[in-house]
Amino acid sequence: TGSPGARSIFYREGTAIVEVTESPDGVRDLIINGSLNASPYPVSVGLRAHRLISQLPLLLHPDPRHMLVLGLGSGMTAGAALQFDSLQAIDCAELSRDVVLANSHFDRWNHGAIQSPKLQIAIEDGRNFMLTATRRYDVITLESIHPKWDAGNASLYSREFYRLCKSRLAPGGFISQWAPLNGMTLQEFKTILRTFSQEFPHASLWFVQPTGYLASTNAILLGGQEPLAIDTDRLAAALAMPGVARDLAEQGVDNPIQLLDGFIMEGEALRLFAGQDVPLNTDDHPVLEYGPVVNHHAQVLAALAPVRASVRPLCRNPAEPSLGQAFFARLEKQFAVSQRAMQGDLAHLRGDHDQAIGHYGAAFLLDPDSRPVADEYKNVQ
């Protein structure tokens, strides 16, 4: 279903039932088989999530040239990737031709992605595409596909799927995947983490935005075969590319600190959090395929908050030492602010209004210039 009061502006029945709706205030939603697949609003949840699924690995990769996007969806993920000058080609596997036809309704947010000569779209199942692909990719990413919303989605979160992705990654490459905190139990969320980290030992988990009780429903899993090392100088240069900077500013990301503050945990810490007492999701035993879609976001967030760590140990020092000292001081301050704000989000989710105001007030005092904290502080009052 789309936004309240929305009218249908595109409808096709084919491989899937594809509809685009538009609300009276201009909000457009992509609906596939009756489930919301993509929306640019609210910005901190919709637009930011769709774009960062591709932008985060591209920003952290030293020199991305070739990328694979599984599922075109609204095109916001592919369009965000096209803002990176170093990318020479993006392959995209999309099962439904009607989804491609619907993309023009999202040109305002996807930068007219399907018109780019860099984007090559194959009307094909994503897993089948990878089985026959001959190219190795610097980044493989998926549109926001919830493992429980449609039959078969869980296969894109299976051990065998991750092994296939691993076989198609170039040296130093990343796979990036949406890890929703909503619509599943804590055990199911841990199943995703355990399955992913078993194939990608240097996996890391990131919030799309760590503050805001709606924004924190979205996380991103980033996997690779090598330890994650963040070159802060290169990251700053990538963030300065005009298209990337414009995209990130529209999403509320004004500097590298705000981007890096999304980090939650990686490597051994992630494996310990997932534990060994939850089942793996495999093709033969797709445990994520079954059970009701129930919102346990508050429970998942409450489990993540106390184990969330600073990204500082993964960052290389800038070339200029004096700049490094100031940068890392700001990074640690931002971490303290978002940790306090997250306690406000948890209080909000519990319905404890006074506690929410108290935690967000404390976060605001720590950093009165933080736009996300200021906005959420107003919202909880």
N, C-alpha and C positions, 0 to 999 in steps of 0.2 A: 504494500500500500504506500501511497505517496503522502505529501503534506496535506493537512486539512483544507478542504475547499478547492483542491487542485482540479484542473481540467486536463483531459488527455490531449496531447498534441502530436503523438506518434503512437501507432499500434500496429504490430505485425505478429502473425502466428506462423511459425515455421519450425526449425529445430528447437526453438524455445519461444515462449510468449514474451515479446519485448514491447514495453510501453515506456513512453516519456510523459511525465505529467508536469504541469506548471501551476504554481499557486498564484493567488491574486497579487502577491508582492514579488513575483518573478523567480521564486525558488523552483528549480527543475530537479526532478528525481528520475533516475533510471530504474525501472522495475522489471525484473526478469523472473518469469514464472511465479508472479505474485509476491516476490520478496524484493525489498529495497536493495539494490546493488550499489548505487552510487548517488551521492548528492554533494554539491559544493558547500552546503550550509548545515550547521553553523561552521564558519571558517575553521575554527580550532579543532573541529571534529571531522568534518567532511573533507574540505579542500586540503587541509594540512596532512591528513592521513593518506589520501590518495597520492599526493605529490611526494611525500617523504619516503614512501615505499621504494621509489626509484632514486630520489635525490640523496638519501642517506648513504647507500653504498657507493654511488657515483662520487660523492664528496670525499669519501674515505679511501677510494681506490686511487693509486698513484697516477694511472694513465689509462682510463677506460676508453676502449675503441669500439668494441662490439658488445651488444646487449640483446638479451632475449626477454620479451614480456609475454607471459602466459595469461591470456585473457585481456581483450581490449577494454571491455567495460565502457565507461564514459570517455576514455581516452585521456583522462587527467594524469594518470601515471606515465603513459608514453609521452604526453605533451611536456611534462616536467622534465623528462630525460632529454628531450630535444633541445633544451636550453644549454646543454653542455657542448661546447665547441669541439672538444676532442673526440666525441662520438662520431664514428664514421658510418655506422649502420645499426639499425634496430630491427630485429626480426620479431614479429608478433604472431602468435597462434591464437586464433579466435574461432570458437566452435560455431557461432551463429552469424550468418551473413547480415541478419537484421540488426544485430548489435552494431555492426559497421555502419549501416545506413542511419542508425539513430545518432551517430556521433556528432553530426553537424549541429545538433541541438545543444551541444555543450562546447561549441567553439570558443565561447567567451572564457572558458576555464581551461580548455585543453590546447589552446593556441593553434587550433586547426590542424591537429596532429596528423590526421589521415591524408592531408594534402602534402605532407613533407616527403620529398624523394628519399630521405634517409629511412623512412618507416616502410618496411615490407610486411604486408599482412597475408598470412596463409589461413584459409578457412579450414581449420583442422583442429582436432583434439590436441591439447598441449602435450600430453604424454606421448602420443603417437608422433608428434612433430619431433620431439627430442630423440625418439628411438631411431629416427632416420637422419637426424641432423649430422652434418659433417664438420661444422664449425664449432670451435671452442669459444666460450663467451666470458668476457670480463665480469659481467653482471647478469644474473638471472633473477627476474622478479616476477611476482604474480599480482594481478589486480586483487582488490579486496574481496576474497572469496571465503565466506564463513563456512567452517567445516560441518556445521549442523543444519544449515538453512535449506539445503537441497540435497536430494539423494545423489550420491556419487562424489560430493565435494570432499568427503573425508579422504578420498584417494589422493588428494593433493597435499595431505598431511601425513602420508604413510612413509614407513621406513624405505620401501622400495622406490617410492617417488624421489625421496631425498638422495638415494644412491644413484638414481638416474641423473639427477641434477649435478651431483658431484662429478659424474663421468663427463659432463659437458662443460665444466668450468675450466677456464684457462688458468695457468699458474698465477697465484695471487688474486684469483677471482672471488666474488661474493655471490651468495644467494640471499635474497631479501624477501621476507614473507610477513604478511599481516598476522598478528597474534591477538585476536580479540579477547578482551576480558569479560565481555558481555555474552549472554546466551549459552553459557556452559558452566559446569561446576568447577570448583578448584581442582578436583582430581582430573577432570578432563583437560583443564589448562596445563596441569603438570604432565599429562600424557603427551601433549604437543611438545613441551620443552624437552622431555626425556627422549622422545623419538628423534627430534631434530638434533639434539646435542650428541646423541650416539653416533650419528653420521658426520657431524661437524664438531669436532672436539673443541674448537676455538669459537664456539657460538657465543653471541652476545644478545642481550635483550634490552630494548630501548622503548621508553614511552614516546608516543608521538608528541605529547605535551604533558609534562608531569604535574601541572597545576590546572585545576578546574575539574569538578566532579564528573562532567561529561567527557572532557578531553582525555582523561585518564582511562577511558574504556578501550583505548586503542594502543597497542604496542606493536613493535616490529622485531622480528627475529632476523639476525644477521649471521650468516655462516660462511666459514672459509676453512681452508686447510692449513693456514698459517696463523700464528698469534697476531692479534690485532695490535697495531702500533699506529697511533694517530700523529701524523706530521702536522703540527699546528700552523707552520708557515704555509704549507701547501693548502691546507684547509682554508686559511684566510684568503689566499689567492683565488681559490675556486669560488668562494663566497662573493668575491668581487666581480665575477663575470656578470655583465649587465642583466642577462636574462635570468640567471640564477638568483641574483640579488633582488630583482623585481618580484620573482615568484615567492621567495622567502619572506620578503617584507609584506606581501599580500597575505601571507599565512601568519603573520605576527612574529616572525623570526628576524630580528634586526642585527644579530651579531653571532659569532661562533660560540660564545658562552651559552646562549639560549639553546642552540642546537645540541651542544655537548651535554647540557644538563638533562637531556632525555635519557641518558644512560642509566640502566638499572643494575645489571650484573653480567658477568661473562665467565666462560671456562668452567673451572672446577666449582665455583660458587653457584653457577647455574645448575650444574649436574647435582650438587648437593640439595639445592632447593627442590628440584624435580623429584629426587629420591628414586629408590628402586622398588617401591611398593605399589607403583601405578603401572598399568599395562602399557606396552608399546602399541601404537596404532600401525597395523600392517595390512597388506592387501588381503591376506587370508583371514585376519581377525580385525576388521575395521571398527574398533570399539567406539570411535567418535561418530559412527553412522547412526547409532541407536540412542534411545533415551530422549526425553523431552528437551525442548529449547527453553531453558529457565535462566532468568537473569540473576547470577550470583556475583555480579561485578564488585559489590562492596566486600564480599568475603575474599575474592582474589586480590583486590587492592590492599586489604588489611594484611594479607599474608606477604605481599611484596614490600610494603612500606618499611618494615624494620630491617630487611635484609638488603635494601637498596644501598649501593656503594657509590663513591665518587669515581669519576672517570679519570681523575688526575694520574694514577699510576700507568695508564695506557698512553699518555701523551708525551711526545718527544719535546724537549726544550726548544723554544724558538732560537734562531741563529743569534739574535741579539739578547744576551742574558738579562739586561735590565727590563726589556719588554716581557720576558718570560716571568719575572717575579710579579709584575703587575697583572699579567694575564692569569696566572694561577691563583693569585689572591682573589681576583674577581670570580674565578671558577668555583673556588671553595665557598665564597660568600653566596653565590647563586645556589649552590647545593644546599646550604643551610636554610636559605629562604624557601626553596621548593619542598624541602623535607617538612618544614613547619606548615606550609600551605597544604601539603598532602594530609596532614592531621586535620586541617580544616575541612578538606573534602570528605574524609571519613566521618567526621562529626555531622556534616551536612547529610550524608547518606544514612546515618543513624537517626536523623531527625533531631539532633541536638543543636538547636539554633544558637544558643549562647556559646557553646564550645566552638562552633564553626566561626562565629564572629571573633572570638578571642584568638584563635590560631591564625586566622587571616589578618587580624589586626597586628599581631606580633610579626608576621611575615612582612606586612606593609611597612612597619617601623624599621625592619632590617634593610629594606630596599624600597623606598617610596617611589623610585623611578621605574619600577617593574610594571609594565603595562598589563601583563596577564594577572599579576597579583592584585593590582589596583582594580581591574575590571571585576575579578571574582570577589574581592572584598565588598564592592558595591552590591554585587548580586546577592550575597548572603545576608546583607543588612535588611 
